[in-house]
Amino acid sequence: MITISDTAAERLREMLAEQEVPNMFLRLGVAAGGCSGFSYAMGFDDNETDADVYMDVQELK
């Protein structure tokens, strides 16, 4: 489960609105590796793939 606070969701919506590329979305990633066994990533992307899993959290898509 992913939880995003109301404050964080509002800031993410603002940041997405500032992007110059249309149709950007928030991408979260988890990969094996790193000190705790996993490596985490978060950023904006506009390249969707068939391997993506879509979630609607705080109306962020």
C-alpha distance matrix in Angstrom:
0.0 3.8 6.6 10.1 13.1 15.9 18.2 16.1 15.5 19.2 20.2 18.2 19.9 23.2 22.8 22.1 25.2 27.2 26.7 29.9 28.4 27.4 24.1 22.0 18.3 15.6 14.8 12.2 13.4 13.2 16.5 18.2 20.6 21.1 22.0 18.8 18.5 16.2 16.9 14.6 15.8 15.4 18.1 19.7 20.9 23.0 23.2 21.1 21.2 21.0 18.4 15.9 12.7 12.5 9.9 11.3 9.7 12.6 14.9 14.4 14.9
3.8 0.0 3.8 6.7 10.1 12.9 14.8 12.5 12.0 15.8 16.5 14.5 16.5 19.6 19.1 18.6 21.8 23.7 23.3 26.6 25.4 24.6 21.6 19.2 15.5 12.6 12.3 9.9 11.9 12.4 16.1 18.4 20.4 20.4 21.5 18.7 18.8 16.0 15.9 13.0 13.6 12.5 15.1 16.6 18.3 20.6 21.3 19.6 20.4 20.8 18.4 15.4 12.7 11.9 9.0 9.9 7.5 10.0 12.6 11.6 12.6
6.6 3.8 0.0 3.8 6.5 9.6 11.7 9.9 9.7 13.3 14.4 13.2 15.1 18.0 18.1 18.2 20.9 22.9 23.1 26.7 25.9 25.1 22.3 20.0 16.5 13.6 14.2 12.2 14.7 15.5 19.2 21.4 23.0 22.6 23.3 20.6 21.3 18.6 18.2 15.1 15.5 13.9 16.1 17.5 19.8 22.1 23.4 22.0 23.2 23.9 21.8 18.5 15.9 14.5 11.2 10.7 7.3 8.4 11.8 11.3 13.4
10.1 6.7 3.8 0.0 3.8 6.6 8.2 6.2 6.1 9.7 10.6 9.8 11.8 14.4 14.7 15.1 17.7 19.6 20.2 23.8 23.4 22.7 20.4 18.0 14.7 11.9 13.4 12.2 15.2 16.7 20.4 23.0 24.3 23.5 24.4 22.1 23.0 20.1 19.0 15.6 15.1 12.8 14.4 15.5 18.2 20.6 22.4 21.6 23.4 24.6 22.7 19.2 17.1 15.2 12.0 10.8 7.1 6.9 10.3 9.5 12.3
13.1 10.1 6.5 3.8 0.0 3.8 5.4 5.2 6.1 8.6 9.9 10.5 12.2 14.3 15.2 16.3 18.3 20.0 21.3 25.1 25.2 24.5 22.5 20.2 17.3 14.8 16.7 15.7 18.7 20.1 23.8 26.2 27.2 26.1 26.6 24.4 25.7 23.0 21.9 18.5 18.1 15.6 17.0 18.0 21.0 23.3 25.5 24.8 26.9 28.2 26.5 22.9 20.8 18.6 15.3 13.5 9.8 8.1 11.6 11.6 14.9
15.9 12.9 9.6 6.6 3.8 0.0 3.8 5.5 5.1 6.2 8.7 9.9 10.6 12.4 14.3 15.3 16.6 18.7 20.4 24.1 24.4 23.5 21.7 19.8 17.3 15.5 18.1 17.8 21.2 23.0 26.7 29.4 30.5 29.4 30.1 28.0 29.3 26.4 25.1 21.5 20.6 17.7 18.3 18.6 21.6 23.5 26.0 25.5 27.9 29.3 28.0 24.3 22.2 19.6 16.3 13.7 10.3 7.4 10.4 11.1 14.7
18.2 14.8 11.7 8.2 5.4 3.8 0.0 3.8 5.5 5.3 6.3 8.7 10.0 10.8 12.4 14.3 15.6 16.9 19.0 22.7 23.6 23.1 21.9 19.7 17.6 15.6 18.3 18.1 21.4 23.4 26.9 29.6 30.3 28.8 29.5 27.8 29.3 26.4 24.7 21.2 20.0 17.0 17.4 17.9 21.2 23.4 26.2 26.2 28.8 30.6 29.3 25.6 24.0 21.6 18.6 16.3 13.0 10.3 12.8 12.7 16.3
16.1 12.5 9.9 6.2 5.2 5.5 3.8 0.0 3.8 5.5 5.1 6.1 8.6 9.8 10.4 12.1 14.2 15.4 16.8 20.6 21.2 21.0 19.5 17.0 14.7 12.3 14.7 14.4 17.7 19.8 23.3 26.1 26.8 25.5 26.4 24.8 26.1 23.1 21.2 17.6 16.2 13.2 13.7 14.5 17.9 20.4 23.0 23.0 25.5 27.4 26.0 22.4 21.0 18.9 16.2 14.4 11.2 9.5 11.9 10.7 14.0
15.5 12.0 9.7 6.1 6.1 5.1 5.5 3.8 0.0 3.8 5.5 5.1 6.2 8.6 9.8 10.4 12.3 14.3 15.6 19.3 19.5 18.7 16.9 14.8 12.4 10.7 13.6 14.0 17.6 20.0 23.7 26.7 27.9 27.1 28.3 26.6 27.5 24.2 22.4 18.6 17.0 13.7 13.7 13.6 16.5 18.5 21.2 20.9 23.6 25.3 24.3 20.5 19.0 16.4 13.7 11.4 8.5 6.3 8.2 7.3 10.9
19.2 15.8 13.3 9.7 8.6 6.2 5.3 5.5 3.8 0.0 3.8 5.5 5.1 6.3 8.7 9.9 10.7 12.6 14.8 18.3 19.1 18.3 17.2 15.5 13.9 12.9 16.3 17.1 20.8 23.4 26.9 30.1 31.0 30.0 31.3 29.8 30.8 27.5 25.5 21.7 19.7 16.2 15.5 15.0 18.0 19.6 22.7 22.9 25.9 27.9 27.2 23.4 22.2 19.3 16.8 14.1 11.7 8.9 9.8 9.4 12.9
20.2 16.5 14.4 10.6 9.9 8.7 6.3 5.1 5.5 3.8 0.0 3.8 5.4 5.0 6.2 8.6 9.8 10.7 12.8 16.5 17.7 17.6 17.0 14.6 13.4 12.0 15.2 16.1 19.6 22.2 25.6 28.7 29.3 28.0 29.3 28.2 29.4 26.1 23.7 20.0 17.8 14.3 13.3 13.1 16.5 18.6 21.7 22.4 25.4 27.8 27.0 23.3 22.6 20.1 18.0 16.0 13.6 11.5 12.5 10.9 14.1
18.2 14.5 13.2 9.8 10.5 9.9 8.7 6.1 5.1 5.5 3.8 0.0 3.8 5.4 5.0 6.1 8.5 9.8 10.9 14.6 15.1 14.9 13.8 11.2 9.7 8.2 11.6 12.8 16.4 19.4 22.7 26.0 26.9 26.0 27.7 26.6 27.3 23.8 21.3 17.6 15.1 11.4 10.2 9.6 12.9 15.0 18.0 18.6 21.6 24.0 23.2 19.6 19.0 16.7 14.9 13.3 11.4 10.2 10.6 8.1 10.8
19.9 16.5 15.1 11.8 12.2 10.6 10.0 8.6 6.2 5.1 5.4 3.8 0.0 3.8 5.5 5.1 6.2 8.8 10.2 13.7 14.1 13.2 12.2 10.6 9.6 9.6 13.3 15.2 18.9 22.1 25.4 28.9 30.0 29.4 31.3 30.0 30.5 27.0 24.6 20.8 18.2 14.4 12.7 11.1 13.7 14.9 18.2 18.7 22.0 24.3 24.0 20.3 19.7 16.8 15.2 12.9 11.7 9.8 9.1 7.3 9.9
23.2 19.6 18.0 14.4 14.3 12.4 10.8 9.8 8.6 6.3 5.0 5.4 3.8 0.0 3.8 5.5 5.1 6.4 9.1 12.5 14.0 13.7 13.7 12.1 12.0 12.1 15.7 17.6 21.2 24.4 27.5 30.9 31.7 30.8 32.5 31.6 32.4 28.9 26.2 22.5 19.7 16.0 13.9 12.3 15.2 16.4 20.0 21.1 24.5 27.1 26.9 23.3 23.1 20.4 18.9 16.7 15.3 13.3 12.8 11.1 13.5
22.8 19.1 18.1 14.7 15.2 14.3 12.4 10.4 9.8 8.7 6.2 5.0 5.5 3.8 0.0 3.8 5.4 5.1 6.7 10.4 11.8 12.4 12.6 10.1 10.3 10.1 13.4 15.4 18.7 22.0 24.8 28.3 28.9 28.0 29.9 29.3 30.0 26.4 23.5 19.9 16.8 13.2 10.7 9.2 12.3 14.0 17.5 19.0 22.4 25.3 24.9 21.5 21.7 19.5 18.5 17.0 15.8 14.6 14.2 11.6 13.4
22.1 18.6 18.2 15.1 16.3 15.3 14.3 12.1 10.4 9.9 8.6 6.1 5.1 5.5 3.8 0.0 3.8 5.4 5.4 8.9 9.3 9.1 8.9 6.7 7.2 8.2 11.7 14.4 17.7 21.3 24.2 27.8 28.8 28.4 30.7 29.9 30.1 26.4 23.6 20.0 16.8 13.1 10.3 7.7 10.0 10.9 14.6 15.9 19.4 22.3 22.3 18.9 19.3 16.9 16.3 14.9 14.5 13.7 12.4 9.6 10.6
25.2 21.8 20.9 17.7 18.3 16.6 15.6 14.2 12.3 10.7 9.8 8.5 6.2 5.1 5.4 3.8 0.0 3.8 5.6 8.2 9.5 8.9 9.6 8.8 10.2 11.8 15.3 18.2 21.5 25.1 27.9 31.6 32.6 32.1 34.4 33.7 33.9 30.2 27.4 23.8 20.6 16.9 14.0 11.2 13.0 13.2 17.0 18.4 22.1 24.9 25.3 22.0 22.3 19.6 19.0 17.1 16.9 15.5 13.8 11.7 12.9
27.2 23.7 22.9 19.6 20.0 18.7 16.9 15.4 14.3 12.6 10.7 9.8 8.8 6.4 5.1 5.4 3.8 0.0 3.8 6.4 9.0 9.9 11.5 10.1 12.0 13.2 16.3 19.0 22.1 25.6 28.2 31.8 32.4 31.6 33.9 33.6 34.0 30.4 27.2 23.9 20.4 16.9 13.7 11.3 13.3 13.9 17.6 19.7 23.3 26.5 26.8 23.6 24.4 22.1 21.6 20.1 19.7 18.4 17.1 14.7 15.8
26.7 23.3 23.1 20.2 21.3 20.4 19.0 16.8 15.6 14.8 12.8 10.9 10.2 9.1 6.7 5.4 5.6 3.8 0.0 3.8 5.5 7.2 9.1 7.4 10.0 11.5 14.2 17.3 20.1 23.7 26.0 29.6 30.4 29.9 32.5 32.3 32.4 28.7 25.5 22.3 18.7 15.4 11.8 8.8 10.1 10.5 14.2 16.6 20.2 23.5 23.9 21.0 22.3 20.3 20.5 19.6 19.6 19.1 17.5 14.6 14.8
29.9 26.6 26.7 23.8 25.1 24.1 22.7 20.6 19.3 18.3 16.5 14.6 13.7 12.5 10.4 8.9 8.2 6.4 3.8 0.0 3.8 6.4 9.6 9.0 12.3 14.5 16.7 20.1 22.5 26.2 28.2 31.8 32.6 32.4 35.1 35.2 35.0 31.3 28.1 25.1 21.3 18.3 14.6 11.4 11.6 11.0 14.4 17.3 20.8 24.3 25.2 22.6 24.3 22.4 23.1 22.3 22.8 22.4 20.4 17.7 17.4
28.4 25.4 25.9 23.4 25.2 24.4 23.6 21.2 19.5 19.1 17.7 15.1 14.1 14.0 11.8 9.3 9.5 9.0 5.5 3.8 0.0 3.8 6.7 6.5 10.2 12.9 14.7 18.4 20.6 24.3 26.2 29.9 31.0 31.2 34.2 34.1 33.6 29.8 26.7 23.8 20.1 17.3 13.6 10.0 9.1 7.7 10.9 13.7 17.3 20.7 21.9 19.5 21.4 19.8 20.9 20.5 21.5 21.7 19.5 16.5 15.5
27.4 24.6 25.1 22.7 24.5 23.5 23.1 21.0 18.7 18.3 17.6 14.9 13.2 13.7 12.4 9.1 8.9 9.9 7.2 6.4 3.8 0.0 3.8 5.7 9.3 12.6 14.8 18.6 21.1 24.9 27.1 30.8 32.3 32.7 35.7 35.2 34.6 30.8 28.0 24.9 21.3 18.3 14.9 11.1 10.0 7.7 11.0 13.0 16.7 19.7 21.2 18.6 20.2 18.1 19.2 18.4 19.8 19.9 17.2 14.7 13.4
24.1 21.6 22.3 20.4 22.5 21.7 21.9 19.5 16.9 17.2 17.0 13.8 12.2 13.7 12.6 8.9 9.6 11.5 9.1 9.6 6.7 3.8 0.0 3.8 6.5 10.2 12.3 16.0 18.7 22.4 24.8 28.5 30.3 31.0 33.9 33.2 32.3 28.6 26.0 22.9 19.6 16.6 13.6 9.9 8.5 6.1 9.2 10.2 14.0 16.7 18.1 15.3 16.6 14.3 15.5 14.9 16.7 17.2 14.4 11.9 10.0
22.0 19.2 20.0 18.0 20.2 19.8 19.7 17.0 14.8 15.5 14.6 11.2 10.6 12.1 10.1 6.7 8.8 10.1 7.4 9.0 6.5 5.7 3.8 0.0 3.8 7.0 9.2 12.9 15.6 19.4 21.8 25.6 27.1 27.6 30.4 29.8 29.1 25.3 22.6 19.4 16.0 12.9 9.9 6.2 5.4 4.6 8.3 9.7 13.4 16.4 17.1 14.1 15.4 13.5 14.4 14.2 15.3 16.0 13.9 10.7 9.2
18.3 15.5 16.5 14.7 17.3 17.3 17.6 14.7 12.4 13.9 13.4 9.7 9.6 12.0 10.3 7.2 10.2 12.0 10.0 12.3 10.2 9.3 6.5 3.8 0.0 3.8 6.3 9.8 12.9 16.6 19.3 23.1 24.8 25.3 28.0 27.0 26.4 22.6 20.2 16.8 13.8 10.6 8.4 5.5 5.5 6.3 8.9 9.1 12.5 15.1 15.2 11.8 12.4 10.3 10.9 10.8 11.8 13.0 11.3 7.8 6.1
15.6 12.6 13.6 11.9 14.8 15.5 15.6 12.3 10.7 12.9 12.0 8.2 9.6 12.1 10.1 8.2 11.8 13.2 11.5 14.5 12.9 12.6 10.2 7.0 3.8 0.0 3.8 6.6 10.0 13.6 16.6 20.3 21.9 22.1 24.6 23.5 23.1 19.3 16.9 13.4 10.5 7.2 5.8 4.7 6.4 8.8 10.8 10.9 13.5 16.0 15.1 11.6 11.8 10.2 10.1 10.4 10.4 11.9 11.3 7.5 6.9
14.8 12.3 14.2 13.4 16.7 18.1 18.3 14.7 13.6 16.3 15.2 11.6 13.3 15.7 13.4 11.7 15.3 16.3 14.2 16.7 14.7 14.8 12.3 9.2 6.3 3.8 0.0 3.8 6.6 10.3 13.1 16.8 18.6 19.2 22.0 20.9 20.1 16.3 14.0 10.7 8.0 5.6 5.4 5.8 6.3 9.1 9.7 9.5 11.3 13.7 12.2 9.1 9.8 9.4 10.2 11.8 12.0 14.3 14.1 10.5 9.1
12.2 9.9 12.2 12.2 15.7 17.8 18.1 14.4 14.0 17.1 16.1 12.8 15.2 17.6 15.4 14.4 18.2 19.0 17.3 20.1 18.4 18.6 16.0 12.9 9.8 6.6 3.8 0.0 3.8 7.1 10.4 13.9 15.7 16.1 18.7 17.4 16.7 12.9 10.9 7.5 5.7 4.5 6.8 8.8 9.8 12.8 13.0 12.4 13.3 15.1 12.8 9.9 9.9 10.3 10.3 12.4 11.9 14.6 15.2 12.0 11.2
13.4 11.9 14.7 15.2 18.7 21.2 21.4 17.7 17.6 20.8 19.6 16.4 18.9 21.2 18.7 17.7 21.5 22.1 20.1 22.5 20.6 21.1 18.7 15.6 12.9 10.0 6.6 3.8 0.0 3.8 6.7 10.3 12.3 13.3 16.2 15.0 13.7 10.0 8.1 5.6 4.9 6.3 8.9 11.2 11.6 14.5 13.8 13.1 13.1 14.7 11.7 9.8 10.3 12.0 12.7 15.4 15.1 18.0 18.7 15.6 14.5
13.2 12.4 15.5 16.7 20.1 23.0 23.4 19.8 20.0 23.4 22.2 19.4 22.1 24.4 22.0 21.3 25.1 25.6 23.7 26.2 24.3 24.9 22.4 19.4 16.6 13.6 10.3 7.1 3.8 0.0 3.8 7.0 9.2 10.5 13.3 11.8 10.1 6.5 5.7 4.6 6.5 9.1 12.2 14.9 15.3 18.2 17.2 16.3 15.6 16.6 13.1 12.0 12.1 14.3 14.8 17.7 17.2 20.2 21.4 18.6 17.6
16.5 16.1 19.2 20.4 23.8 26.7 26.9 23.3 23.7 26.9 25.6 22.7 25.4 27.5 24.8 24.2 27.9 28.2 26.0 28.2 26.2 27.1 24.8 21.8 19.3 16.6 13.1 10.4 6.7 3.8 0.0 3.8 6.3 8.6 11.9 11.1 8.6 5.6 5.2 6.5 8.5 11.7 14.5 17.2 17.2 19.9 18.4 17.7 16.5 17.3 13.7 13.7 14.4 17.1 18.1 21.2 20.9 24.0 25.0 22.1 20.9
18.2 18.4 21.4 23.0 26.2 29.4 29.6 26.1 26.7 30.1 28.7 26.0 28.9 30.9 28.3 27.8 31.6 31.8 29.6 31.8 29.9 30.8 28.5 25.6 23.1 20.3 16.8 13.9 10.3 7.0 3.8 0.0 3.8 7.1 9.9 9.2 5.9 4.6 6.1 8.9 11.6 15.1 18.0 20.9 20.9 23.7 22.0 21.3 19.7 20.2 16.5 16.9 17.4 20.3 21.2 24.3 23.9 27.0 28.3 25.5 24.4
20.6 20.4 23.0 24.3 27.2 30.5 30.3 26.8 27.9 31.0 29.3 26.9 30.0 31.7 28.9 28.8 32.6 32.4 30.4 32.6 31.0 32.3 30.3 27.1 24.8 21.9 18.6 15.7 12.3 9.2 6.3 3.8 0.0 3.8 6.8 7.5 4.9 4.7 5.6 9.3 12.1 15.8 18.7 21.9 22.3 25.3 23.9 23.7 22.4 23.3 19.7 20.0 20.6 23.3 23.9 26.9 26.1 28.9 30.4 27.4 26.7
21.1 20.4 22.6 23.5 26.1 29.4 28.8 25.5 27.1 30.0 28.0 26.0 29.4 30.8 28.0 28.4 32.1 31.6 29.9 32.4 31.2 32.7 31.0 27.6 25.3 22.1 19.2 16.1 13.3 10.5 8.6 7.1 3.8 0.0 3.8 5.6 5.3 5.3 5.3 8.9 11.7 15.4 18.4 21.9 22.9 26.2 25.3 25.4 24.6 25.8 22.3 22.1 22.5 24.8 25.0 27.6 26.3 28.8 30.5 27.6 27.3
22.0 21.5 23.3 24.4 26.6 30.1 29.5 26.4 28.3 31.3 29.3 27.7 31.3 32.5 29.9 30.7 34.4 33.9 32.5 35.1 34.2 35.7 33.9 30.4 28.0 24.6 22.0 18.7 16.2 13.3 11.9 9.9 6.8 3.8 0.0 3.8 5.6 7.3 8.1 11.3 14.4 17.8 21.0 24.7 26.0 29.4 28.7 28.8 28.0 29.2 25.6 25.2 25.3 27.4 27.2 29.5 27.9 30.2 32.3 29.6 29.7
18.8 18.7 20.6 22.1 24.4 28.0 27.8 24.8 26.6 29.8 28.2 26.6 30.0 31.6 29.3 29.9 33.7 33.6 32.3 35.2 34.1 35.2 33.2 29.8 27.0 23.5 20.9 17.4 15.0 11.8 11.1 9.2 7.5 5.6 3.8 0.0 3.8 5.6 7.8 10.4 14.0 17.2 20.7 24.3 25.7 29.0 28.4 28.0 27.2 28.0 24.3 23.7 23.3 25.3 24.8 27.2 25.5 27.8 30.2 27.7 27.9
18.5 18.8 21.3 23.0 25.7 29.3 29.3 26.1 27.5 30.8 29.4 27.3 30.5 32.4 30.0 30.1 33.9 34.0 32.4 35.0 33.6 34.6 32.3 29.1 26.4 23.1 20.1 16.7 13.7 10.1 8.6 5.9 4.9 5.3 5.6 3.8 0.0 3.8 7.0 10.1 13.7 17.2 20.6 23.9 24.8 27.9 26.8 26.1 24.9 25.5 21.7 21.6 21.4 23.8 23.8 26.6 25.4 28.1 30.1 27.6 27.3
16.2 16.0 18.6 20.1 23.0 26.4 26.4 23.1 24.2 27.5 26.1 23.8 27.0 28.9 26.4 26.4 30.2 30.4 28.7 31.3 29.8 30.8 28.6 25.3 22.6 19.3 16.3 12.9 10.0 6.5 5.6 4.6 4.7 5.3 7.3 5.6 3.8 0.0 3.8 6.5 10.1 13.5 16.9 20.2 21.0 24.2 23.2 22.6 21.7 22.4 18.8 18.3 18.2 20.5 20.5 23.3 22.1 24.9 26.7 24.0 23.7
16.9 15.9 18.2 19.0 21.9 25.1 24.7 21.2 22.4 25.5 23.7 21.3 24.6 26.2 23.5 23.6 27.4 27.2 25.5 28.1 26.7 28.0 26.0 22.6 20.2 16.9 14.0 10.9 8.1 5.7 5.2 6.1 5.6 5.3 8.1 7.8 7.0 3.8 0.0 3.8 6.9 10.5 13.8 17.2 18.2 21.5 20.8 20.7 20.2 21.6 18.2 17.3 17.7 19.7 19.9 22.4 21.3 23.8 25.4 22.4 22.1
14.6 13.0 15.1 15.6 18.5 21.5 21.2 17.6 18.6 21.7 20.0 17.6 20.8 22.5 19.9 20.0 23.8 23.9 22.3 25.1 23.8 24.9 22.9 19.4 16.8 13.4 10.7 7.5 5.6 4.6 6.5 8.9 9.3 8.9 11.3 10.4 10.1 6.5 3.8 0.0 3.8 7.0 10.5 14.0 15.4 18.8 18.5 18.4 18.5 20.1 17.0 15.4 15.6 17.0 16.9 19.1 17.8 20.2 21.8 18.7 18.6
15.8 13.6 15.5 15.1 18.1 20.6 20.0 16.2 17.0 19.7 17.8 15.1 18.2 19.7 16.8 16.8 20.6 20.4 18.7 21.3 20.1 21.3 19.6 16.0 13.8 10.5 8.0 5.7 4.9 6.5 8.5 11.6 12.1 11.7 14.4 14.0 13.7 10.1 6.9 3.8 0.0 3.8 6.9 10.4 11.8 15.4 15.5 15.9 16.6 18.8 16.1 14.2 14.9 15.8 16.0 17.9 16.9 19.1 20.1 16.7 16.5
15.4 12.5 13.9 12.8 15.6 17.7 17.0 13.2 13.7 16.2 14.3 11.4 14.4 16.0 13.2 13.1 16.9 16.9 15.4 18.3 17.3 18.3 16.6 12.9 10.6 7.2 5.6 4.5 6.3 9.1 11.7 15.1 15.8 15.4 17.8 17.2 17.2 13.5 10.5 7.0 3.8 0.0 3.8 7.3 9.5 13.2 14.1 14.6 16.1 18.5 16.4 13.8 14.3 14.3 14.2 15.5 14.4 16.1 17.0 13.5 13.5
18.1 15.1 16.1 14.4 17.0 18.3 17.4 13.7 13.7 15.5 13.3 10.2 12.7 13.9 10.7 10.3 14.0 13.7 11.8 14.6 13.6 14.9 13.6 9.9 8.4 5.8 5.4 6.8 8.9 12.2 14.5 18.0 18.7 18.4 21.0 20.7 20.6 16.9 13.8 10.5 6.9 3.8 0.0 3.8 6.6 10.3 11.8 13.2 15.3 18.3 16.9 14.1 15.2 14.8 15.0 15.8 15.2 16.5 16.7 12.9 12.7
19.7 16.6 17.5 15.5 18.0 18.6 17.9 14.5 13.6 15.0 13.1 9.6 11.1 12.3 9.2 7.7 11.2 11.3 8.8 11.4 10.0 11.1 9.9 6.2 5.5 4.7 5.8 8.8 11.2 14.9 17.2 20.9 21.9 21.9 24.7 24.3 23.9 20.2 17.2 14.0 10.4 7.3 3.8 0.0 3.8 7.1 9.5 11.2 14.0 17.3 16.6 13.7 15.0 14.0 14.6 15.0 15.0 16.1 15.4 11.6 11.0
20.9 18.3 19.8 18.2 21.0 21.6 21.2 17.9 16.5 18.0 16.5 12.9 13.7 15.2 12.3 10.0 13.0 13.3 10.1 11.6 9.1 10.0 8.5 5.4 5.5 6.4 6.3 9.8 11.6 15.3 17.2 20.9 22.3 22.9 26.0 25.7 24.8 21.0 18.2 15.4 11.8 9.5 6.6 3.8 0.0 3.8 5.7 7.9 10.8 14.3 14.2 11.7 13.8 13.1 14.6 15.6 16.4 18.0 16.7 13.0 11.3
23.0 20.6 22.1 20.6 23.3 23.5 23.4 20.4 18.5 19.6 18.6 15.0 14.9 16.4 14.0 10.9 13.2 13.9 10.5 11.0 7.7 7.7 6.1 4.6 6.3 8.8 9.1 12.8 14.5 18.2 19.9 23.7 25.3 26.2 29.4 29.0 27.9 24.2 21.5 18.8 15.4 13.2 10.3 7.1 3.8 0.0 3.8 6.3 9.8 13.3 14.2 12.0 14.3 13.4 15.4 16.1 17.7 19.2 17.2 13.9 11.5
23.2 21.3 23.4 22.4 25.5 26.0 26.2 23.0 21.2 22.7 21.7 18.0 18.2 20.0 17.5 14.6 17.0 17.6 14.2 14.4 10.9 11.0 9.2 8.3 8.9 10.8 9.7 13.0 13.8 17.2 18.4 22.0 23.9 25.3 28.7 28.4 26.8 23.2 20.8 18.5 15.5 14.1 11.8 9.5 5.7 3.8 0.0 3.8 6.6 10.3 11.4 10.0 13.0 13.0 15.8 17.3 19.2 21.3 19.4 16.2 13.3
21.1 19.6 22.0 21.6 24.8 25.5 26.2 23.0 20.9 22.9 22.4 18.6 18.7 21.1 19.0 15.9 18.4 19.7 16.6 17.3 13.7 13.0 10.2 9.7 9.1 10.9 9.5 12.4 13.1 16.3 17.7 21.3 23.7 25.4 28.8 28.0 26.1 22.6 20.7 18.4 15.9 14.6 13.2 11.2 7.9 6.3 3.8 0.0 3.8 7.0 8.4 6.8 9.8 10.0 13.1 15.1 17.5 19.9 18.0 15.1 11.8
21.2 20.4 23.2 23.4 26.9 27.9 28.8 25.5 23.6 25.9 25.4 21.6 22.0 24.5 22.4 19.4 22.1 23.3 20.2 20.8 17.3 16.7 14.0 13.4 12.5 13.5 11.3 13.3 13.1 15.6 16.5 19.7 22.4 24.6 28.0 27.2 24.9 21.7 20.2 18.5 16.6 16.1 15.3 14.0 10.8 9.8 6.6 3.8 0.0 3.8 5.3 5.5 9.1 10.6 14.2 16.8 19.3 22.2 20.5 17.8 14.4
21.0 20.8 23.9 24.6 28.2 29.3 30.6 27.4 25.3 27.9 27.8 24.0 24.3 27.1 25.3 22.3 24.9 26.5 23.5 24.3 20.7 19.7 16.7 16.4 15.1 16.0 13.7 15.1 14.7 16.6 17.3 20.2 23.3 25.8 29.2 28.0 25.5 22.4 21.6 20.1 18.8 18.5 18.3 17.3 14.3 13.3 10.3 7.0 3.8 0.0 3.8 5.5 8.4 10.4 14.2 17.1 19.9 23.1 21.5 19.2 15.7
18.4 18.4 21.8 22.7 26.5 28.0 29.3 26.0 24.3 27.2 27.0 23.2 24.0 26.9 24.9 22.3 25.3 26.8 23.9 25.2 21.9 21.2 18.1 17.1 15.2 15.1 12.2 12.8 11.7 13.1 13.7 16.5 19.7 22.3 25.6 24.3 21.7 18.8 18.2 17.0 16.1 16.4 16.9 16.6 14.2 14.2 11.4 8.4 5.3 3.8 0.0 3.8 6.6 9.7 13.1 16.5 18.8 22.2 21.2 18.8 15.7
15.9 15.4 18.5 19.2 22.9 24.3 25.6 22.4 20.5 23.4 23.3 19.6 20.3 23.3 21.5 18.9 22.0 23.6 21.0 22.6 19.5 18.6 15.3 14.1 11.8 11.6 9.1 9.9 9.8 12.0 13.7 16.9 20.0 22.1 25.2 23.7 21.6 18.3 17.3 15.4 14.2 13.8 14.1 13.7 11.7 12.0 10.0 6.8 5.5 5.5 3.8 0.0 3.8 6.3 9.7 12.9 15.1 18.5 17.5 15.0 11.9
12.7 12.7 15.9 17.1 20.8 22.2 24.0 21.0 19.0 22.2 22.6 19.0 19.7 23.1 21.7 19.3 22.3 24.4 22.3 24.3 21.4 20.2 16.6 15.4 12.4 11.8 9.8 9.9 10.3 12.1 14.4 17.4 20.6 22.5 25.3 23.3 21.4 18.2 17.7 15.6 14.9 14.3 15.2 15.0 13.8 14.3 13.0 9.8 9.1 8.4 6.6 3.8 0.0 3.8 6.7 10.3 12.5 16.1 15.5 13.5 10.7
12.5 11.9 14.5 15.2 18.6 19.6 21.6 18.9 16.4 19.3 20.1 16.7 16.8 20.4 19.5 16.9 19.6 22.1 20.3 22.4 19.8 18.1 14.3 13.5 10.3 10.2 9.4 10.3 12.0 14.3 17.1 20.3 23.3 24.8 27.4 25.3 23.8 20.5 19.7 17.0 15.8 14.3 14.8 14.0 13.1 13.4 13.0 10.0 10.6 10.4 9.7 6.3 3.8 0.0 3.8 6.9 9.7 13.0 11.9 10.3 7.3
9.9 9.0 11.2 12.0 15.3 16.3 18.6 16.2 13.7 16.8 18.0 14.9 15.2 18.9 18.5 16.3 19.0 21.6 20.5 23.1 20.9 19.2 15.5 14.4 10.9 10.1 10.2 10.3 12.7 14.8 18.1 21.2 23.9 25.0 27.2 24.8 23.8 20.5 19.9 16.9 16.0 14.2 15.0 14.6 14.6 15.4 15.8 13.1 14.2 14.2 13.1 9.7 6.7 3.8 0.0 3.8 6.1 9.7 9.2 8.1 6.4
11.3 9.9 10.7 10.8 13.5 13.7 16.3 14.4 11.4 14.1 16.0 13.3 12.9 16.7 17.0 14.9 17.1 20.1 19.6 22.3 20.5 18.4 14.9 14.2 10.8 10.4 11.8 12.4 15.4 17.7 21.2 24.3 26.9 27.6 29.5 27.2 26.6 23.3 22.4 19.1 17.9 15.5 15.8 15.0 15.6 16.1 17.3 15.1 16.8 17.1 16.5 12.9 10.3 6.9 3.8 0.0 3.8 6.5 5.6 5.6 5.1
9.7 7.5 7.3 7.1 9.8 10.3 13.0 11.2 8.5 11.7 13.6 11.4 11.7 15.3 15.8 14.5 16.9 19.7 19.6 22.8 21.5 19.8 16.7 15.3 11.8 10.4 12.0 11.9 15.1 17.2 20.9 23.9 26.1 26.3 27.9 25.5 25.4 22.1 21.3 17.8 16.9 14.4 15.2 15.0 16.4 17.7 19.2 17.5 19.3 19.9 18.8 15.1 12.5 9.7 6.1 3.8 0.0 3.8 5.3 5.4 7.0
12.6 10.0 8.4 6.9 8.1 7.4 10.3 9.5 6.3 8.9 11.5 10.2 9.8 13.3 14.6 13.7 15.5 18.4 19.1 22.4 21.7 19.9 17.2 16.0 13.0 11.9 14.3 14.6 18.0 20.2 24.0 27.0 28.9 28.8 30.2 27.8 28.1 24.9 23.8 20.2 19.1 16.1 16.5 16.1 18.0 19.2 21.3 19.9 22.2 23.1 22.2 18.5 16.1 13.0 9.7 6.5 3.8 0.0 3.8 5.4 8.5
14.9 12.6 11.8 10.3 11.6 10.4 12.8 11.9 8.2 9.8 12.5 10.6 9.1 12.8 14.2 12.4 13.8 17.1 17.5 20.4 19.5 17.2 14.4 13.9 11.3 11.3 14.1 15.2 18.7 21.4 25.0 28.3 30.4 30.5 32.3 30.2 30.1 26.7 25.4 21.8 20.1 17.0 16.7 15.4 16.7 17.2 19.4 18.0 20.5 21.5 21.2 17.5 15.5 11.9 9.2 5.6 5.3 3.8 0.0 3.8 6.2
14.4 11.6 11.3 9.5 11.6 11.1 12.7 10.7 7.3 9.4 10.9 8.1 7.3 11.1 11.6 9.6 11.7 14.7 14.6 17.7 16.5 14.7 11.9 10.7 7.8 7.5 10.5 12.0 15.6 18.6 22.1 25.5 27.4 27.6 29.6 27.7 27.6 24.0 22.4 18.7 16.7 13.5 12.9 11.6 13.0 13.9 16.2 15.1 17.8 19.2 18.8 15.0 13.5 10.3 8.1 5.6 5.4 5.4 3.8 0.0 3.8
14.9 12.6 13.4 12.3 14.9 14.7 16.3 14.0 10.9 12.9 14.1 10.8 9.9 13.5 13.4 10.6 12.9 15.8 14.8 17.4 15.5 13.4 10.0 9.2 6.1 6.9 9.1 11.2 14.5 17.6 20.9 24.4 26.7 27.3 29.7 27.9 27.3 23.7 22.1 18.6 16.5 13.5 12.7 11.0 11.3 11.5 13.3 11.8 14.4 15.7 15.7 11.9 10.7 7.3 6.4 5.1 7.0 8.5 6.2 3.8 0.0
